[in-house]
Amino acid sequence: MAMTSAEAAPLLSVLDLKVHFDLRGGLLSQQRDTIKAIDGVSFDLAAGETLGVVGESGCGKSTLGRAVLQLIVPRSGQVVWMGDDLGQVGRRGMQARRAEMQIIFQDPLASLDPRMTVGDIIAEPLITHNPRMKREETRGRVRMWMERVGLTPEMVNRYPHEFSGGQAQRIGIARAMILEPKLIICDEPVSALDVSIQAQIINLLRKLQRDFGLSLIFISHDLSVVRHISNRVMVLYLGKVMEMADRDSLYAQPRHPYTRALISAVPIPDPVQERNKERIVLSGDLPSPIDPPSGCPFRTRCPVATAVCAQSMPALEAAAPGHVVACHNL
């Protein structure tokens, strides 16, 4: 079931997307296991919108982002970008669309080539997609973007190891933005940073979004960060969507037991409210994606699971306008 913002037509449509990885057994084994990293995910994204994607580690968040960009080839389903099915455009067609879709990674230092200067790192996408651009124009664009993200142009000849984590992430943002894309996938972009630096990076992304009409897919396990930046939030568990709604509805009235547990773990600044709030502690760990539970994958940890939960995966159904939930026991 796809869902889109009422304010704008979809820029991106993901339809029943599945990303499965086949694993071979040992040297003499004929057994094959399959990891269903993404298993039937659908959503729409409007121009200028931010969709937050949350869930525990191993739920498929990063795999989803890479599949949208076609960095991982989906097993089935569609990724429709501005009306074009990316699975059908071919290598050359995908190359042309990469200028419109960029990614920012979790570890800013690890994602930058230590052998390249900052200027070369930021300029690389521009040189790749506009090889005929004059060198002086390229340099000018690099310096302009360094200033826009809060770096001084004098840093252009330095190397990544000379920068702090927050500065390195600004380099990554400048690199992603130099082509002025329409979509940026932010894959845990602040999880490796101090809290004060996280706020600066989030505010920078929000400013760039306002200035350029960017759409963002913001992947994170930190629900307080997601609440600050997102318009809508999608909750993933073992590659499936458990709940999706606009931010205010999801945080004010979470419907799925998994979403309730995640939100109950978010700290509240008021010490009295923090002491008195209800905490939902899930039993056990995330099941193995190689051998997930039958029916609803969350049922082995769910406090309200019944017999029907083991028999079938519940469909995403509307619990309120714009708010869909996959649960047998609403």
Helices and strands as residue ranges (DSSP letters): E 10-24, E 32-46, E 50-54, H 61-68, E 76-81, E 84-85, H 90-98, E 101-104, H 118-129, H 135-148, G 153-157, G 160-162, H 165-177, E 183-187, H 195-212, E 215-219, H 223-229, E 232-237, E 240-246, H 247-252, H 257-264, H 271-276, G 307-310, E 317-320, E 323-325
